Amino acid sequence: MTDGAGANNGCGLRISYLFQQFPVPTETFAVSDIAALIAHGHEVSAYTLKLPRRAERDLAHKSGVPPQLAIDRPSWAGALAWPKLLWRRRRDASWLVRQTRPHWRSAPGLCLQTLLCIPRLLEIADRIEREGPDVVHAFWSRHVALVLPLLKAAETPCLRTAFAGAYDLVADDFIFDITLPASEILFSHAEVNRPVLKQKAVPNTPIEIVHRGIPLMDNGAQESRDEFRLITASALVQPKNVEAVIRSFASALAWESRLSLRIYGDGPDRPRLERLVEQLGCSASVSFAGHIRREELFGEMQCASVFMLLSKKPSERLPNVLKEALWAGCAVISSDSEGIEELLPDPGIGNIVDPDDPQAIAAALKAVLSQTPDERQRRRERSRAFISGRFSSAASMSAYDRAWRNRIAARELRT
């Protein structure tokens, strides 16, 4: 290991992150994690499985990608070398094919995707073996995480770790099953995920539950907060259930005409949602603001009274946008997604509702809108203290740092 001594003397680690794609508009937390690691003095690089998105530079700017982050993406020039690479690493390629073949009937689409990824997976493994980082971390346990078993088979000395989130647990496919045995530490972001990971992981594999944090942006007092402004922010796709937010808001207008709703985010469901607003007769009070930079959204949260997220997405776990809304001082109304009690332990922090129960949503909305100024201030102070104590990205990545260093130190003791 090139920088193994750093595990004990406080020097920065060399950390390579594995991403399907980076950056992604709905995954600003990935940028926060990397920025926090760089701030801690680590050298971070990123490898992506997919080609860059359109308007990549603009997206990187909006997402706040650190300029010093080196990102290795697939390229057409690199693809020209894939035939030689496939021949040179034919044993690895053959192994990946053999791992995929038994699942062809049950998951043909996933198998085809995996086979198409093999050249790039070999390319990433090849480059990591040459560069020799201290840690290789798969941000999701998806296709790109198949680099980990390749590194294990090559006995590459880097520490191999993976994050297993709700999406991985919901998918629960052969990629996940291949990734876990190759991971020397498994990370997840909610205690509700621990039992499944413990059941599926190799015995004695450390499982680190680290609540995903947010950067604690300046939340100075806002004199312009509009007590009648509601906002929501998410990808505009049906599982996010923005429709329920709109319908709840339309019902609330019947008893409070001064309310307004601003919807942040974009996606294929936007045209349908815009038609729904017109059908409900509340176009004058609802606006679609599209995707904006994280800092801009936080500023909008500071000017709003209530943040609503009624997602029914099966993989929803402790959404970062709720943490940001709490830190900004919004009253929060959230659907009862798995593990949400870890983020909203009681109504004094935030309200949990059944997204299919309009009466419960209306009751929660009336309760937060009827709070006195003193009650709102106490709620904001408590929520901010809770977020700063448990959900800051600096604290979260410090926990990763400790886990990585402890494991590296334990390895060195055995050698």
C-alpha positions as CSV (number, residue, x, y, z in Angstrom):
1,M,0.0,0.0,0.0
2,T,1.5,3.3,-1.1
3,D,0.4,5.4,1.8
4,G,-0.4,2.8,4.5
5,A,1.6,4.6,7.1
6,G,-0.8,7.5,6.9
7,A,-3.4,5.3,8.6
8,N,-1.5,5.8,11.8
9,N,0.2,9.1,11.6
10,G,-2.8,11.3,10.5
11,C,-1.6,11.8,6.9
12,G,-4.2,12.1,4.3
13,L,-5.3,8.9,2.5
14,R,-5.5,8.4,-1.2
15,I,-9.1,7.4,-1.9
16,S,-10.6,6.3,-5.2
17,Y,-14.4,6.5,-5.5
18,L,-16.3,4.3,-7.9
19,F,-19.5,5.9,-9.4
20,Q,-22.0,4.8,-12.0
21,Q,-22.0,8.4,-13.1
22,F,-20.8,11.6,-11.5
23,P,-22.1,14.2,-10.8
24,V,-25.8,13.4,-10.8
25,P,-28.4,16.2,-10.1
26,T,-30.3,14.2,-7.6
27,E,-27.1,13.0,-5.7
28,T,-25.6,16.2,-4.4
29,F,-24.7,14.3,-1.3
30,A,-22.0,12.5,-3.3
31,V,-20.3,15.9,-3.9
32,S,-20.7,16.8,-0.2
33,D,-19.0,13.6,0.9
34,I,-16.0,14.2,-1.5
35,A,-15.7,17.8,-0.6
36,A,-15.6,16.9,3.1
37,L,-12.9,14.3,2.5
38,I,-10.8,16.8,0.6
39,A,-11.3,19.3,3.4
40,H,-10.0,16.6,5.8
41,G,-6.7,16.5,3.8
42,H,-7.4,13.4,1.7
43,E,-6.5,13.0,-2.0
44,V,-9.6,11.9,-3.8
45,S,-10.2,10.7,-7.3
46,A,-13.3,9.4,-9.0
47,Y,-14.0,6.8,-11.6
48,T,-17.2,6.7,-13.5
49,L,-18.8,3.8,-15.5
50,K,-20.9,6.0,-17.8
51,L,-20.0,8.7,-20.3
52,P,-20.4,12.3,-19.2
53,R,-23.8,13.8,-19.3
54,R,-24.7,16.7,-21.6
55,A,-23.8,20.1,-20.2
56,E,-21.3,18.3,-17.8
57,R,-19.5,21.5,-16.9
58,D,-22.7,23.4,-16.0
59,L,-23.9,20.4,-13.9
60,A,-20.5,20.2,-12.1
61,H,-20.7,23.9,-11.3
62,K,-24.3,23.7,-10.1
63,S,-23.4,20.6,-8.0
64,G,-20.3,22.3,-6.5
65,V,-17.8,19.6,-7.6
66,P,-14.4,20.5,-6.1
67,P,-12.1,21.7,-8.9
68,Q,-9.2,19.6,-7.6
69,L,-11.1,16.4,-8.0
70,A,-9.7,14.2,-10.7
71,I,-12.4,12.3,-12.6
72,D,-11.6,9.4,-14.8
73,R,-14.5,8.8,-17.3
74,P,-14.8,6.5,-20.2
75,S,-13.7,7.9,-23.5
76,W,-13.8,6.9,-27.2
77,A,-10.0,7.0,-27.2
78,G,-9.8,4.7,-24.3
79,A,-12.3,2.3,-25.9
80,L,-9.9,1.8,-28.8
81,A,-7.6,0.0,-26.4
82,W,-10.4,-2.3,-25.0
83,P,-9.8,-5.2,-27.4
84,K,-6.2,-5.6,-26.2
85,L,-7.3,-5.1,-22.6
86,L,-10.0,-7.8,-22.9
87,W,-7.4,-10.2,-24.2
88,R,-4.8,-9.3,-21.6
89,R,-7.4,-9.6,-18.8
90,R,-9.4,-12.4,-20.4
91,R,-9.5,-14.4,-17.1
92,D,-11.2,-11.5,-15.3
93,A,-13.6,-11.0,-18.3
94,S,-14.4,-14.7,-18.3
95,W,-15.0,-14.7,-14.6
96,L,-17.5,-11.8,-14.9
97,V,-19.3,-13.6,-17.7
98,R,-19.5,-16.8,-15.6
99,Q,-21.0,-14.8,-12.7
100,T,-23.6,-13.3,-15.0
101,R,-24.6,-16.3,-17.0
102,P,-26.8,-18.1,-14.3
103,H,-29.1,-15.1,-14.0
104,W,-29.8,-14.6,-17.7
105,R,-33.4,-16.0,-17.6
106,S,-34.4,-14.2,-14.4
107,A,-32.8,-10.8,-15.2
108,P,-31.9,-10.6,-18.9
109,G,-31.7,-6.8,-18.9
110,L,-29.4,-6.6,-16.0
111,C,-27.2,-9.3,-17.4
112,L,-26.9,-7.5,-20.7
113,Q,-26.0,-4.3,-19.0
114,T,-23.3,-6.1,-16.9
115,L,-21.8,-7.7,-20.0
116,L,-21.6,-4.3,-21.8
117,C,-19.8,-2.9,-18.7
118,I,-17.0,-5.4,-18.7
119,P,-14.5,-3.5,-20.8
120,R,-14.8,-0.4,-18.7
121,L,-14.7,-2.4,-15.4
122,L,-11.5,-4.0,-16.6
123,E,-10.1,-0.5,-17.5
124,I,-10.9,0.9,-14.1
125,A,-9.4,-2.1,-12.3
126,D,-6.3,-1.8,-14.4
127,R,-5.8,1.9,-13.7
128,I,-6.4,1.4,-9.9
129,E,-3.9,-1.4,-9.8
130,R,-1.3,0.9,-11.4
131,E,-2.1,3.9,-9.2
132,G,-2.2,2.1,-5.9
133,P,-4.6,4.1,-3.7
134,D,-5.1,3.4,-0.1
135,V,-8.8,3.0,-0.3
136,V,-11.2,2.1,-3.1
137,H,-14.8,2.8,-2.2
138,A,-17.9,2.0,-4.3
139,F,-20.4,4.7,-3.8
140,W,-23.3,2.3,-4.7
141,S,-23.2,-1.5,-4.8
142,R,-24.2,-1.4,-8.5
143,H,-22.4,-2.4,-11.7
144,V,-19.3,-0.3,-11.0
145,A,-18.8,-2.0,-7.7
146,L,-17.8,-5.2,-9.7
147,V,-14.4,-3.6,-9.8
148,L,-14.0,-4.7,-6.2
149,P,-13.9,-8.4,-6.8
150,L,-11.5,-7.9,-9.6
151,L,-9.2,-6.0,-7.3
152,K,-9.6,-8.8,-4.7
153,A,-8.7,-11.5,-7.2
154,A,-5.6,-9.5,-8.2
155,E,-4.6,-9.2,-4.5
156,T,-4.4,-5.5,-4.9
157,P,-3.3,-4.1,-1.5
158,C,-5.8,-1.3,-1.4
159,L,-8.6,-1.4,1.2
160,R,-11.9,-2.3,-0.6
161,T,-15.2,-0.9,0.8
162,A,-18.7,-0.3,-0.4
163,F,-21.7,1.7,0.5
164,A,-25.0,-0.3,0.4
165,G,-28.0,2.0,0.4
166,A,-31.7,1.5,0.1
167,Y,-31.5,1.2,-3.7
168,D,-29.1,-1.7,-3.4
169,L,-31.2,-3.4,-0.8
170,V,-34.4,-3.0,-2.9
171,A,-32.6,-4.3,-6.0
172,D,-31.1,-7.2,-4.1
173,D,-29.7,-8.7,-7.3
174,F,-26.6,-10.8,-8.2
175,I,-24.5,-7.6,-8.5
176,F,-25.1,-6.9,-4.9
177,D,-24.3,-10.5,-4.0
178,I,-21.0,-10.4,-5.9
179,T,-20.0,-7.0,-4.4
180,L,-20.5,-7.9,-0.7
181,P,-17.9,-10.7,-0.4
182,A,-15.3,-8.4,-2.0
183,S,-15.9,-5.5,0.5
184,E,-13.8,-5.3,3.6
185,I,-16.2,-2.8,5.2
186,L,-19.8,-2.2,4.4
187,F,-21.2,1.2,5.0
188,S,-24.9,2.2,5.1
189,H,-26.7,5.3,6.2
190,A,-29.6,4.1,8.3
191,E,-29.9,1.6,11.2
192,V,-33.0,0.1,9.5
193,N,-30.6,-1.3,6.9
194,R,-28.4,-3.1,9.3
195,P,-30.3,-6.4,9.7
196,V,-30.4,-7.1,6.0
197,L,-26.7,-6.3,5.5
198,K,-25.8,-8.5,8.5
199,Q,-27.8,-11.3,7.0
200,K,-26.3,-11.0,3.5
201,A,-22.7,-10.0,4.3
202,V,-19.8,-12.4,4.8
203,P,-19.5,-13.2,8.6
204,N,-17.4,-10.8,10.6
205,T,-17.5,-8.1,7.9
206,P,-17.6,-4.8,9.7
207,I,-20.9,-2.9,9.1
208,E,-20.7,0.8,9.7
209,I,-23.9,2.7,9.9
210,V,-23.0,6.4,9.2
211,H,-25.8,8.8,8.8
212,R,-25.3,10.7,5.6
213,G,-24.5,14.3,6.3
214,I,-25.0,17.6,4.7
215,P,-22.8,20.7,4.5
216,L,-23.9,23.0,7.2
217,M,-24.4,26.2,5.1
218,D,-24.9,29.6,6.7
219,N,-28.3,29.7,8.3
220,G,-28.3,33.2,9.6
221,A,-31.6,34.7,10.6
222,Q,-34.0,35.4,7.7
223,E,-36.1,38.4,8.1
224,S,-38.0,37.7,4.8
225,R,-39.4,34.3,5.7
226,D,-42.9,34.0,4.3
227,E,-45.0,32.1,6.8
228,F,-47.5,31.1,4.0
229,R,-44.9,29.7,1.5
230,L,-44.7,25.9,1.1
231,I,-42.0,24.3,-1.0
232,T,-41.0,20.8,-2.1
233,A,-37.9,19.6,-4.0
234,S,-37.3,16.3,-5.8
235,A,-36.9,14.7,-9.1
236,L,-40.3,15.0,-10.9
237,V,-41.0,11.3,-11.3
238,Q,-44.1,9.5,-10.2
239,P,-42.5,7.5,-7.2
240,K,-41.6,10.9,-5.6
241,N,-45.4,11.5,-5.4
242,V,-45.3,15.3,-5.9
243,E,-48.9,14.9,-7.0
244,A,-49.8,14.3,-3.3
245,V,-48.1,17.6,-2.3
246,I,-50.0,19.5,-5.0
247,R,-53.4,17.9,-4.0
248,S,-52.7,18.6,-0.3
249,F,-51.8,22.2,-1.1
250,A,-55.0,22.7,-3.3
251,S,-57.1,21.4,-0.4
252,A,-55.3,23.8,2.1
253,L,-56.1,26.8,-0.1
254,A,-59.8,26.3,0.8
255,W,-59.0,27.3,4.4
256,E,-56.0,29.6,3.8
257,S,-56.0,31.6,0.6
258,R,-52.6,33.2,1.3
259,L,-50.7,30.0,0.8
260,S,-48.3,29.5,-2.1
261,L,-46.4,26.4,-3.3
262,R,-43.1,26.4,-5.2
263,I,-41.9,23.1,-6.7
264,Y,-38.1,22.7,-7.3
265,G,-36.7,19.9,-9.5
266,D,-37.3,18.5,-12.9
267,G,-38.2,15.3,-14.6
268,P,-40.5,13.5,-17.0
269,D,-43.5,13.9,-14.7
270,R,-43.5,17.7,-14.9
271,P,-46.0,18.1,-17.8
272,R,-48.5,15.9,-16.0
273,L,-48.1,17.8,-12.8
274,E,-48.5,21.1,-14.5
275,R,-51.8,19.9,-16.0
276,L,-52.9,18.7,-12.6
277,V,-52.3,22.2,-11.1
278,E,-54.5,23.7,-13.8
279,Q,-57.2,21.1,-13.3
280,L,-57.2,21.8,-9.5
281,G,-57.6,25.5,-10.2
282,C,-54.5,26.7,-8.3
283,S,-52.2,27.8,-11.1
284,A,-52.0,31.3,-9.6
285,S,-50.5,29.9,-6.4
286,V,-48.2,27.2,-7.7
287,S,-44.9,27.7,-9.5
288,F,-42.4,25.2,-11.0
289,A,-38.9,26.5,-10.5
290,G,-36.9,23.7,-12.1
291,H,-33.5,22.4,-11.0
292,I,-31.4,25.0,-9.2
293,R,-28.0,24.9,-7.4
294,R,-28.0,23.5,-3.9
295,E,-27.0,26.8,-2.4
296,E,-29.9,28.5,-4.1
297,L,-32.4,25.9,-2.9
298,F,-31.1,26.3,0.6
299,G,-31.7,30.1,0.3
300,E,-35.2,29.4,-0.8
301,M,-35.8,27.1,2.1
302,Q,-34.7,29.9,4.5
303,C,-37.5,32.0,3.0
304,A,-40.2,29.4,3.3
305,S,-42.3,28.2,6.1
306,V,-43.0,24.5,5.3
307,F,-41.2,21.9,3.4
308,M,-43.2,18.8,2.2
309,L,-41.8,15.5,0.8
310,L,-44.5,12.8,0.4
311,S,-42.3,10.4,-1.6
312,K,-43.5,6.8,-2.0
313,K,-40.2,5.6,-3.6
314,P,-39.3,2.2,-2.1
315,S,-35.7,3.1,-1.8
316,E,-36.3,6.4,0.1
317,R,-34.2,6.5,3.3
318,L,-33.5,9.6,5.4
319,P,-33.5,12.1,2.4
320,N,-30.8,14.7,2.5
321,V,-33.3,17.3,1.3
322,L,-35.2,16.9,4.6
323,K,-32.0,17.5,6.6
324,E,-31.3,20.7,4.6
325,A,-34.9,21.9,5.1
326,L,-34.6,21.3,8.9
327,W,-31.2,23.1,9.0
328,A,-32.8,26.0,7.0
329,G,-35.5,26.3,9.6
330,C,-38.5,24.9,7.7
331,A,-41.3,23.0,9.4
332,V,-41.1,19.5,7.8
333,I,-43.9,17.2,6.7
334,S,-42.6,13.8,5.4
335,S,-44.1,10.5,4.3
336,D,-43.5,7.5,6.5
337,S,-40.5,6.0,4.5
338,E,-38.4,3.3,6.1
339,G,-36.2,4.5,8.9
340,I,-37.5,8.1,8.8
341,E,-37.8,8.0,12.6
342,E,-34.0,8.2,12.8
343,L,-34.3,11.7,11.2
344,L,-37.7,12.8,12.5
345,P,-37.8,11.3,16.0
346,D,-40.9,13.3,17.1
347,P,-43.2,16.1,16.0
348,G,-41.0,18.6,17.7
349,I,-38.4,17.9,14.9
350,G,-40.8,17.0,12.0
351,N,-44.1,15.5,11.1
352,I,-44.4,12.0,9.6
353,V,-47.6,11.2,7.7
354,D,-49.1,8.5,5.5
355,P,-48.8,9.9,2.0
356,D,-52.2,8.2,1.1
357,D,-54.0,9.9,4.0
358,P,-55.2,13.4,3.0
359,Q,-56.7,14.1,6.4
360,A,-53.5,13.3,8.2
361,I,-51.5,15.5,5.8
362,A,-54.0,18.3,6.3
363,A,-53.9,18.0,10.1
364,A,-50.1,18.2,10.0
365,L,-50.2,21.2,7.7
366,K,-52.6,23.0,9.9
367,A,-50.6,22.2,13.0
368,V,-47.3,23.7,11.7
369,L,-49.0,26.8,10.2
370,S,-50.8,27.5,13.4
371,Q,-47.6,27.6,15.5
372,T,-46.9,30.8,17.3
373,P,-43.7,32.7,16.6
374,D,-42.1,31.4,19.8
375,E,-43.1,27.9,19.0
376,R,-41.6,28.2,15.6
377,Q,-38.4,29.5,17.0
378,R,-38.1,26.7,19.5
379,R,-38.7,24.2,16.8
380,R,-36.0,25.7,14.6
381,E,-33.4,25.8,17.3
382,R,-34.1,22.2,18.3
383,S,-34.0,21.0,14.7
384,R,-30.8,22.8,13.9
385,A,-29.1,21.4,17.0
386,F,-30.3,17.9,16.0
387,I,-28.9,18.2,12.5
388,S,-25.6,19.7,13.5
389,G,-25.1,17.0,16.1
390,R,-25.9,14.0,13.9
391,F,-26.2,14.9,10.2
392,S,-23.2,17.1,9.1
393,S,-21.1,15.9,6.2
394,A,-17.9,16.8,8.1
395,A,-18.9,14.5,11.0
396,S,-20.1,11.7,8.6
397,M,-16.9,11.6,6.6
398,S,-14.8,11.7,9.8
399,A,-16.6,8.5,10.7
400,Y,-15.6,7.0,7.3
401,D,-12.0,8.2,7.9
402,R,-11.8,6.4,11.3
403,A,-13.3,3.2,9.9
404,W,-10.8,3.2,7.0
405,R,-7.8,3.9,9.2
406,N,-8.8,1.4,11.8
407,R,-9.1,-1.3,9.2
408,I,-5.8,-0.4,7.5
409,A,-4.1,-0.4,10.9
410,A,-5.6,-3.9,11.7
411,R,-4.3,-5.2,8.4
412,E,-0.8,-3.9,9.1
413,L,-0.8,-5.7,12.5
414,R,-1.5,-9.0,10.8
415,T,1.4,-8.6,8.3
